[in-house]
Amino acid sequence: MPDHELPPLDHQEIARYSRHLLLDEVGLAGQQRLKAGSVLCVGTGGLGAPVLMYLAAAGVGRIGIVDFDVVDASNLQRQVIHGTGTLGRKKVESARDRILDINPHLRVDLYDEMLGRDNALERLEPYDVVVDGTDNFPTRYLTNDACVMLGKPLVYGSILRFEGQATVFNYQGGPHYRDLFPTPPPPGLVPSCAEGGVLGVLPAVIGSIQATEAIKILLGAGTSLSGRLLLYDALGMSFRELRYRRNPAVGEITELIDYQQFCAPGRVHDPEDPPPWSRLEPRQVVQRREQGWRPYVLDVRRPGEAAIAQLAFTDRLHPHAELEAILHELPRDRELLVYCKAGGRSTTACRLLVEHGFSQVHELAGGIIRWATEVDPALPRY
């Protein structure tokens, strides 16, 4: 928008943004551009927390928030936009209240829903910039494809354990997510933060970089991370950069697809077509054990998780990603009961067992978290 059409700043805003106004690269006109600008943040978790707070503090005039989750105690170690007093609240509401407390001179749009192929284009269309604060591959590909179709720049970040990465996609003719990652990794290869863990301060670094890139795009200032993937190692306290470009093998994106199927081909089961192993509810396991059932119980989490909580009748602990190496050591003449934290890794393990000829495989539905909720509340939940 031309400078003469930019929204004015009142005296309170001039005082609030005075340190920006002193920067030649921002100045009065730049701060007005931020006020006229709009950003949609997909997710209010570890990355969304610093992104939203810094965008609000910087004076971005319109901020949209997409999330369908509620605040849980396990979020508070890194999702600093939420607090103990907001446990159980909708994340979008908790985030809105926090950023309006930081800066009341904002318009905040709440979308208490999951982003999907049916609503993505409508949600993204009104905003100048989209920030990806998600933690799963289907939503990442969906967000990217919607941004490409709409011509929106996408500020990307991801975190896991002690490492993070950030870049800018689809900006000024630059490459997008599929140019860097044409296809998703095999299901189960890359753990989620809930499975692999994450250092609490890591999203502060990556989220701050994302917020910086979004602000630079709105200002039209500096050099963006387009075509450059910034890699951060918190343990080594080092940054390095990987350059990438448009991939001629990636076709034109003209429609939104079934991203669950795309990211897990052949793995999506119809409810009427159950997997070739049984899923037992925690109370079903209790009932069977009371009747003398004694399966071989396999915990497919990592040792650090087992140290927090483990079923007392577990026979063996072995991470699901390394399970194939010990298949020859597992009994084939007994029924197997497999569990993990919440069900994702145990599903991968059960599939592997069935594919290798194990015929009596059972999965503990909901994992040890559900067991602690429904059977043994003395077990800690993490």
RODO-2510 file (C-alpha; in nm, 4 decimals, decimal comma):
residues 382
     n   res          X          Y          Z
     1     m     0,0000     0,0000     0,0000
     2     p     0,1331     0,3517    -0,0808
     3     d     0,2777     0,5398     0,2155
     4     h     0,0054     0,8057     0,1986
     5     e    -0,2573     0,5352     0,2564
     6     l    -0,0861     0,3791     0,5572
     7     p    -0,2724     0,3954     0,8903
     8     p    -0,1502     0,6719     1,1240
     9     l     0,0045     0,6095     1,4641
    10     d    -0,1425     0,7817     1,7672
    11     h     0,0706     0,9256     2,0463
    12     q     0,0516     0,6067     2,2546
    13     e     0,1713     0,3973     1,9611
    14     i     0,4549     0,6374     1,8851
    15     a     0,5735     0,6042     2,2449
    16     r     0,5334     0,2252     2,2381
    17     y     0,7286     0,1780     1,9147
    18     s     0,9857     0,4530     1,9702
    19     r     1,2831     0,2147     1,9476
    20     h     1,1584     0,0989     1,6079
    21     l     1,1059     0,4544     1,4899
    22     l     1,4708     0,5317     1,5600
    23     l     1,5816     0,2670     1,3100
    24     d     1,6306     0,4066     0,9606
    25     e     1,5233     0,0693     0,8189
    26     v     1,1887     0,0968     0,9995
    27     g     1,1063     0,4555     1,0848
    28     l     0,7569     0,5977     1,0909
    29     a     0,6526     0,4589     0,7525
    30     g     0,7848     0,1131     0,8384
    31     q     0,5948     0,1046     1,1655
    32     q     0,2838     0,2069     0,9772
    33     r     0,3431    -0,0816     0,7355
    34     l     0,3563    -0,3193     1,0313
    35     k     0,0294    -0,1746     1,1594
    36     a    -0,1266    -0,2247     0,8160
    37     g     0,0182    -0,5756     0,7894
    38     s    -0,1372    -0,9093     0,8761
    39     v     0,0077    -1,2464     0,9747
    40     l    -0,1617    -1,5828     1,0240
    41     c     0,0119    -1,8165     1,2690
    42     v    -0,0780    -2,1833     1,2283
    43     g    -0,0325    -2,3313     1,5756
    44     t     0,0138    -2,1812     1,9218
    45     g     0,2638    -2,4338     2,0530
    46     g     0,6376    -2,4041     2,1077
    47     l     0,7019    -2,2054     1,7888
    48     g     0,3748    -2,0160     1,7822
    49     a     0,4318    -1,8809     2,1334
    50     p     0,7369    -1,6598     2,0627
    51     v     0,6147    -1,5812     1,7109
    52     l     0,2836    -1,4438     1,8351
    53     m     0,4298    -1,2497     2,1261
    54     y     0,6997    -1,0823     1,9189
    55     l     0,4663    -1,0022     1,6301
    56     a     0,2268    -0,8442     1,8782
    57     a     0,5029    -0,6482     2,0497
    58     a     0,6335    -0,5313     1,7123
    59     g     0,2956    -0,3829     1,6233
    60     v     0,1679    -0,6096     1,3466
    61     g    -0,1864    -0,4802     1,3156
    62     r    -0,3782    -0,7987     1,2439
    63     i    -0,2859    -1,1412     1,3756
    64     g    -0,4733    -1,4632     1,3054
    65     i    -0,4337    -1,7735     1,5219
    66     v    -0,5268    -2,1273     1,4136
    67     d    -0,5307    -2,4043     1,6745
    68     f    -0,7818    -2,6568     1,8057
    69     d    -0,5988    -2,7762     2,1178
    70     v    -0,6274    -2,6893     2,4864
    71     v    -0,3468    -2,5950     2,7246
    72     d    -0,1909    -2,8969     2,8957
    73     a     0,0657    -2,9067     3,1753
    74     s     0,3217    -3,0642     2,9405
    75     n     0,3030    -2,7507     2,7208
    76     l     0,4291    -2,5100     2,9850
    77     q     0,7954    -2,6132     2,9649
    78     r     0,8280    -2,4353     2,6280
    79     q     0,4968    -2,2735     2,5216
    80     v     0,5535    -1,9548     2,7166
    81     i     0,2482    -1,7776     2,5784
    82     h     0,0409    -1,9999     2,8094
    83     g     0,0598    -2,0335     3,1868
    84     t    -0,0575    -2,2358     3,4834
    85     g    -0,3666    -2,0196     3,5093
    86     t    -0,4741    -2,1141     3,1561
    87     l    -0,4554    -2,4932     3,1965
    88     g    -0,7558    -2,6501     3,0255
    89     r    -0,8395    -2,3369     2,8261
    90     k    -0,8489    -2,3223     2,4489
    91     k    -0,5027    -2,2317     2,3257
    92     v    -0,6356    -1,9691     2,0857
    93     e    -0,8091    -1,7900     2,3739
    94     s    -0,5080    -1,8139     2,6032
    95     a    -0,2810    -1,6822     2,3269
    96     r    -0,5192    -1,3979     2,2408
    97     d    -0,5357    -1,2774     2,6006
    98     r    -0,1577    -1,2855     2,6327
    99     i    -0,0793    -1,0914     2,3160
   100     l    -0,3506    -0,8338     2,3826
   101     d    -0,1922    -0,7828     2,7222
   102     i     0,1382    -0,7246     2,5441
   103     n    -0,0210    -0,4877     2,2934
   104     p    -0,3882    -0,3831     2,2936
   105     h    -0,3481    -0,2023     1,9577
   106     l    -0,4182    -0,5203     1,7615
   107     r    -0,6912    -0,7057     1,5804
   108     v    -0,6773    -1,0739     1,6746
   109     d    -0,8706    -1,3351     1,4744
   110     l    -0,9304    -1,6739     1,6371
   111     y    -0,9837    -1,9976     1,4438
   112     d    -1,0535    -2,2700     1,6987
   113     e    -1,0290    -2,5534     1,4495
   114     m    -0,7952    -2,7869     1,2690
   115     l    -0,6565    -2,6540     0,9433
   116     g    -0,7702    -2,8854     0,6625
   117     r    -0,8152    -2,8961     0,2894
   118     d    -1,1727    -2,7731     0,3300
   119     n    -1,0840    -2,4483     0,5100
   120     a    -0,7140    -2,3741     0,4423
   121     l    -0,7583    -2,1439     0,1432
   122     e    -1,0287    -1,9434     0,3174
   123     r    -0,8237    -1,9065     0,6359
   124     l    -0,4976    -1,8058     0,4669
   125     e    -0,6369    -1,5743     0,2003
   126     p    -0,6864    -1,2544     0,4096
   127     y    -0,3281    -1,2442     0,5434
   128     d    -0,0059    -1,0997     0,4014
   129     v     0,2238    -1,3606     0,5593
   130     v     0,1687    -1,7119     0,6972
   131     v     0,3874    -1,8569     0,9750
   132     d     0,4105    -2,2340     1,0114
   133     g     0,4167    -2,3303     1,3791
   134     t     0,2926    -2,6852     1,3238
   135     d     0,4482    -3,0129     1,4341
   136     n     0,3255    -3,2655     1,1777
   137     f     0,3917    -3,3338     0,8117
   138     p     0,0329    -3,3375     0,6776
   139     t    -0,0306    -2,9831     0,8031
   140     r     0,3079    -2,8628     0,6785
   141     y     0,2389    -2,9834     0,3249
   142     l    -0,1164    -2,8509     0,3391
   143     t    -0,0035    -2,5068     0,4573
   144     n     0,2668    -2,4922     0,1922
   145     d     0,0363    -2,5914    -0,0916
   146     a    -0,2296    -2,3424     0,0141
   147     c     0,0329    -2,0659     0,0294
   148     v     0,1592    -2,1559    -0,3187
   149     m    -0,1922    -2,1496    -0,4616
   150     l    -0,2622    -1,8136    -0,2960
   151     g     0,0797    -1,6609    -0,3602
   152     k     0,1518    -1,6100     0,0119
   153     p     0,5002    -1,6143     0,1670
   154     l     0,5372    -1,8898     0,4266
   155     v     0,7787    -1,8561     0,7179
   156     y     0,8782    -2,2071     0,8207
   157     g     1,0308    -2,3482     1,1369
   158     s     1,0654    -2,6881     1,2987
   159     i     1,2180    -2,8184     1,6220
   160     l     1,3073    -3,1543     1,7742
   161     r     1,5230    -3,2440     2,0729
   162     f     1,8158    -2,9967     2,0558
   163     e     1,7937    -2,8967     1,6897
   164     g     1,5856    -2,6533     1,4899
   165     q     1,5595    -2,5119     1,1400
   166     a     1,4015    -2,2118     0,9740
   167     t     1,3532    -2,0724     0,6253
   168     v     1,1106    -1,8732     0,4096
   169     f     0,9120    -2,0407     0,1339
   170     n     0,7276    -1,9050    -0,1680
   171     y     0,8619    -1,5518    -0,1377
   172     q     0,9264    -1,3340    -0,4429
   173     g     0,9372    -1,6319    -0,6763
   174     g     1,1580    -1,8344    -0,4446
   175     p     1,1348    -2,2089    -0,3725
   176     h     0,8702    -2,3643    -0,1508
   177     y     0,8488    -2,6569     0,0905
   178     r     0,8127    -2,9237    -0,1789
   179     d     1,1273    -2,7972    -0,3533
   180     l     1,3207    -2,8772    -0,0366
   181     f     1,1192    -3,1820     0,0741
   182     p     0,9424    -3,3284    -0,2338
   183     t     0,8076    -3,6241    -0,0378
   184     p     0,7432    -3,6813     0,3331
   185     p     0,9607    -3,9223     0,5311
   186     p     0,8294    -4,2734     0,5934
   187     p     0,5745    -4,2863     0,8781
   188     g     0,7445    -4,3263     1,2149
   189     l     1,0917    -4,2273     1,0939
   190     v     1,0813    -3,8747     1,2402
   191     p     0,9390    -3,8667     1,5936
   192     s     0,7188    -3,5865     1,7159
   193     c     0,8262    -3,3670     2,0070
   194     a     0,5854    -3,5679     2,2233
   195     e     0,7859    -3,8788     2,1359
   196     g     1,1392    -3,7460     2,0989
   197     g     1,1336    -3,4549     2,3412
   198     v     1,2465    -3,0962     2,2920
   199     l     1,4680    -2,8576     2,4880
   200     g     1,2370    -2,5938     2,6338
   201     v     1,4338    -2,2897     2,5111
   202     l     1,4833    -2,4235     2,1577
   203     p     1,1540    -2,2871     2,0170
   204     a     1,2415    -1,9442     2,1553
   205     v     1,5388    -1,9300     1,9178
   206     i     1,3624    -2,0667     1,6103
   207     g     1,0356    -1,8831     1,6779
   208     s     1,2207    -1,5539     1,7181
   209     i     1,3873    -1,6115     1,3811
   210     q     1,0470    -1,6792     1,2259
   211     a     0,9044    -1,3607     1,3755
   212     t     1,2052    -1,1674     1,2440
   213     e     1,1507    -1,2986     0,8931
   214     a     0,7782    -1,2176     0,9012
   215     i     0,8509    -0,8612     1,0166
   216     k     1,1175    -0,8143     0,7466
   217     i     0,8726    -0,9309     0,4797
   218     l     0,6102    -0,6813     0,5975
   219     l     0,8702    -0,4048     0,6038
   220     g     1,0269    -0,5036     0,2735
   221     a     1,3640    -0,4791     0,4479
   222     g     1,6791    -0,6871     0,4603
   223     t     1,7537    -1,0231     0,3009
   224     s     1,5149    -1,3085     0,3737
   225     l     1,5944    -1,6744     0,4339
   226     s     1,4329    -1,7664     0,1017
   227     g     1,6473    -2,0372    -0,0566
   228     r     1,8478    -2,0781     0,2656
   229     l     1,7691    -2,3344     0,5342
   230     l     1,9137    -2,2163     0,8655
   231     l     2,0106    -2,5075     1,0915
   232     y     2,0610    -2,4575     1,4654
   233     d     2,2258    -2,7003     1,7079
   234     a     2,1609    -2,5952     2,0677
   235     l     2,4011    -2,8480     2,2218
   236     g     2,6865    -2,7374     1,9995
   237     m     2,5611    -2,3751     2,0022
   238     s     2,6188    -2,3477     1,6298
   239     f     2,4397    -2,2295     1,3195
   240     r     2,4982    -2,3475     0,9669
   241     e     2,3213    -2,2850     0,6388
   242     l     2,2018    -2,5114     0,3594
   243     r     2,1169    -2,3482     0,0277
   244     y     1,8391    -2,4879    -0,1912
   245     r     1,6595    -2,3818    -0,5082
   246     r     1,3529    -2,4499    -0,7145
   247     n     1,3220    -2,8195    -0,7979
   248     p     1,2235    -2,8693    -1,1644
   249     a     1,0905    -3,2163    -1,0814
   250     v     0,8202    -3,0688    -0,8562
   251     g     0,5000    -3,0187    -1,0521
   252     e     0,2579    -2,7294    -1,0351
   253     i     0,0300    -2,7219    -0,7319
   254     t    -0,3274    -2,6672    -0,8443
   255     e    -0,5362    -2,8327    -0,5726
   256     l    -0,5309    -2,9426    -0,2111
   257     i    -0,5125    -3,3179    -0,1657
   258     d    -0,5644    -3,5770     0,1093
   259     y    -0,2522    -3,4984     0,3133
   260     q    -0,2984    -3,7758     0,5662
   261     q    -0,2889    -4,0263     0,2825
   262     f    -0,0012    -3,8432     0,1103
   263     c     0,2129    -3,8541     0,4259
   264     a     0,1273    -4,2130     0,5124
   265     p     0,0515    -4,3957     0,1864
   266     g    -0,1226    -4,7233     0,2441
   267     r    -0,1318    -4,6606     0,6187
   268     v    -0,4713    -4,4953     0,6580
   269     h    -0,7271    -4,7551     0,7619
   270     d    -1,0971    -4,7280     0,7192
   271     p    -1,2752    -4,7728     1,0548
   272     e    -1,4487    -5,0766     0,9054
   273     d    -1,1176    -5,2182     0,7866
   274     p    -0,9218    -5,2603     1,1138
   275     p    -0,5463    -5,3291     1,1166
   276     p    -0,4325    -5,6936     1,1246
   277     w    -0,3721    -5,6857     1,4997
   278     s    -0,6027    -5,6149     1,7907
   279     r    -0,6208    -5,2940     1,9905
   280     l    -0,7069    -5,3568     2,3531
   281     e    -0,8489    -5,0914     2,5827
   282     p    -0,6644    -5,0597     2,9154
   283     r    -0,9556    -5,2073     3,1095
   284     q    -0,9713    -5,4994     2,8657
   285     v    -0,6081    -5,5740     2,9478
   286     v    -0,6844    -5,5573     3,3203
   287     q    -0,9795    -5,7912     3,2799
   288     r    -0,7821    -6,0436     3,0767
   289     r    -0,4937    -6,0390     3,3224
   290     e    -0,7365    -6,1061     3,6064
   291     q    -0,8425    -6,4140     3,4095
   292     g    -0,4842    -6,5382     3,3849
   293     w    -0,3739    -6,3861     3,0536
   294     r     0,0052    -6,3491     3,0424
   295     p     0,1283    -6,2102     2,7092
   296     y     0,4831    -6,1054     2,6392
   297     v     0,4745    -5,7304     2,7041
   298     l     0,6933    -5,5090     2,4868
   299     d     0,7541    -5,1406     2,5651
   300     v     0,8739    -4,9654     2,2462
   301     r     0,9630    -4,6302     2,4052
   302     r     1,3099    -4,5010     2,4886
   303     p     1,4849    -4,5809     2,8201
   304     g     1,4435    -4,2250     2,9488
   305     e     1,0670    -4,2547     2,9173
   306     a     1,0587    -4,5906     3,0909
   307     a     1,2433    -4,4307     3,3827
   308     i     0,9468    -4,1940     3,4233
   309     a     0,6744    -4,4582     3,4141
   310     q     0,6471    -4,8189     3,3005
   311     l     0,3935    -5,0991     3,3330
   312     a     0,5071    -5,3257     3,6139
   313     f     0,4510    -5,6381     3,4055
   314     t     0,6701    -5,5272     3,1114
   315     d     0,8984    -5,8017     2,9762
   316     r     1,1222    -5,5968     2,7499
   317     l     1,2017    -5,2364     2,6628
   318     h     1,3279    -5,1629     2,3129
   319     p     1,2819    -4,8465     2,0998
   320     h     1,0460    -4,8972     1,8071
   321     a     1,2935    -4,7558     1,5529
   322     e     1,5395    -5,0346     1,6410
   323     l     1,2897    -5,3152     1,6778
   324     e     1,3776    -5,5008     1,3597
   325     a     1,7219    -5,5830     1,4997
   326     i     1,5759    -5,7936     1,7834
   327     l     1,2798    -5,9629     1,6120
   328     h     1,4599    -6,2969     1,6279
   329     e     1,4736    -6,2659     2,0073
   330     l     1,0992    -6,2200     2,0552
   331     p     0,8819    -6,5246     2,1286
   332     r     0,6598    -6,6450     1,8463
   333     d     0,4772    -6,8980     2,0632
   334     r     0,3239    -6,6329     2,2921
   335     e     0,0862    -6,3446     2,2414
   336     l     0,2537    -6,0047     2,2290
   337     l     0,1200    -5,6890     2,3923
   338     v     0,2906    -5,3735     2,2635
   339     y     0,2693    -5,0247     2,4108
   340     c     0,4317    -4,6825     2,3938
   341     k     0,3425    -4,3394     2,5302
   342     a     0,0181    -4,2707     2,3448
   343     g    -0,0123    -4,5153     2,0562
   344     g     0,1857    -4,3849     1,7577
   345     r     0,5026    -4,5860     1,7974
   346     s     0,3216    -4,8994     1,9112
   347     t     0,1192    -4,8926     1,5872
   348     t     0,4414    -4,8815     1,3855
   349     a     0,5846    -5,1647     1,5940
   350     c     0,2738    -5,3810     1,5592
   351     r     0,2763    -5,3322     1,1835
   352     l     0,6385    -5,4428     1,1692
   353     l     0,5668    -5,7488     1,3828
   354     v     0,2752    -5,8560     1,1648
   355     e     0,4776    -5,8009     0,8475
   356     h     0,7418    -6,0362     0,9894
   357     g     0,4976    -6,3154     1,0624
   358     f     0,3986    -6,2590     1,4244
   359     s     0,0377    -6,3719     1,4384
   360     q    -0,0725    -6,2950     1,7954
   361     v    -0,0098    -5,9212     1,8264
   362     h    -0,2044    -5,6798     2,0462
   363     e    -0,1636    -5,3052     2,0991
   364     l    -0,2452    -5,1167     2,4170
   365     a    -0,4804    -4,8437     2,2963
   366     g    -0,3684    -4,4991     2,4081
   367     g    -0,0441    -4,6310     2,5537
   368     i     0,0782    -4,5762     2,9064
   369     i    -0,0811    -4,2298     2,9222
   370     r    -0,4262    -4,3785     2,8860
   371     w    -0,3334    -4,6560     3,1273
   372     a    -0,2393    -4,3945     3,3876
   373     t    -0,5667    -4,2101     3,3242
   374     e    -0,8014    -4,5078     3,3358
   375     v    -0,6276    -4,7753     3,5411
   376     d    -0,3391    -4,6527     3,7562
   377     p    -0,3517    -4,2785     3,8405
   378     a    -0,0417    -4,3253     4,0578
   379     l     0,1672    -4,3387     3,7399
   380     p     0,2988    -3,9960     3,6308
   381     r     0,1865    -3,8590     3,2950
   382     y     0,4421    -3,6822     3,0806
***
